[in-house]
Amino acid sequence: MKMAYPNKPNPDDRSDNVEKLQTMVQNTMENMQEAEETLEFSNAEERAKIEAKNERRKESLNSLRSEIEDESQARQNGFQE
């Protein structure tokens, strides 16, 4: 009979977090731009939804940029698992 071992979490690999976060920022900015371009073809209800979503995206961008700073600082400080 085999012994069951509890699931072991994967090690925390932060080596490429800054790059992943930067990609997320770029994608979010592109999505915001695309949404802005659709505003002229939108009715009032759609426009309100798009504008609200872009506001949430702006908040996300601020959080992502803050996280990039944190991860960059951790990298400079030689983060080791």
C-alpha positions as CSV (number, residue, x, y, z in Angstrom):
1,M,0.0,0.0,0.0
2,K,1.4,3.4,-1.0
3,M,1.4,6.2,1.5
4,A,-0.4,9.3,0.5
5,Y,1.6,12.4,0.8
6,P,-0.1,15.8,1.1
7,N,0.1,18.0,-2.0
8,K,3.3,20.0,-1.9
9,P,3.0,23.5,-3.2
10,N,5.3,24.6,-6.0
11,P,8.2,26.7,-4.9
12,D,7.7,30.5,-5.2
13,D,9.5,31.5,-8.4
14,R,9.6,35.2,-8.5
15,S,12.3,35.5,-11.1
16,D,10.1,36.7,-13.9
17,N,7.3,38.5,-11.9
18,V,8.4,42.0,-13.1
19,E,8.2,40.9,-16.7
20,K,4.8,39.3,-16.2
21,L,3.5,42.3,-14.5
22,Q,4.8,44.6,-17.2
23,T,3.0,42.5,-19.8
24,M,-0.2,42.8,-17.8
25,V,0.2,46.6,-17.7
26,Q,0.7,46.7,-21.5
27,N,-2.3,44.4,-22.1
28,T,-4.5,46.5,-19.8
29,M,-3.5,49.7,-21.5
30,E,-4.2,48.2,-24.9
31,N,-7.7,47.1,-23.7
32,M,-8.4,50.6,-22.4
33,Q,-7.4,52.1,-25.8
34,E,-9.6,49.6,-27.7
35,A,-12.5,50.4,-25.4
36,E,-12.0,54.1,-25.9
37,E,-12.1,53.6,-29.6
38,T,-15.5,51.9,-29.4
39,L,-17.1,54.8,-27.4
40,E,-18.1,56.7,-30.5
41,F,-20.1,53.7,-31.7
42,S,-21.8,53.0,-28.3
43,N,-25.1,54.1,-27.0
44,A,-25.4,55.8,-23.6
45,E,-25.7,52.6,-21.6
46,E,-22.7,50.9,-23.3
47,R,-20.7,54.1,-23.0
48,A,-21.3,54.2,-19.2
49,K,-20.3,50.6,-18.9
50,I,-17.1,51.1,-20.9
51,E,-16.2,54.2,-18.9
52,A,-16.8,52.4,-15.6
53,K,-14.7,49.5,-16.8
54,N,-11.8,51.8,-17.8
55,E,-11.9,53.4,-14.4
56,R,-11.4,50.0,-12.8
57,R,-8.6,49.3,-15.3
58,K,-6.9,52.6,-14.2
59,E,-7.1,51.4,-10.6
60,S,-5.7,48.0,-11.6
61,L,-2.8,49.8,-13.4
62,N,-1.9,51.7,-10.3
63,S,-1.9,48.4,-8.3
64,L,0.2,46.6,-11.0
65,R,2.7,49.4,-11.1
66,S,3.0,49.4,-7.3
67,E,3.5,45.6,-7.4
68,I,6.2,46.0,-10.1
69,E,8.0,48.4,-7.8
70,D,7.8,45.9,-5.0
71,E,9.0,43.0,-7.1
72,S,11.8,45.1,-8.6
73,Q,12.9,46.0,-5.1
74,A,12.8,42.4,-4.0
75,R,14.9,41.4,-7.0
76,Q,17.5,44.1,-6.2
77,N,17.6,42.9,-2.6
78,G,18.4,39.4,-3.9
79,F,15.1,37.6,-3.1
80,Q,15.7,34.0,-2.5
81,E,13.2,31.3,-1.7
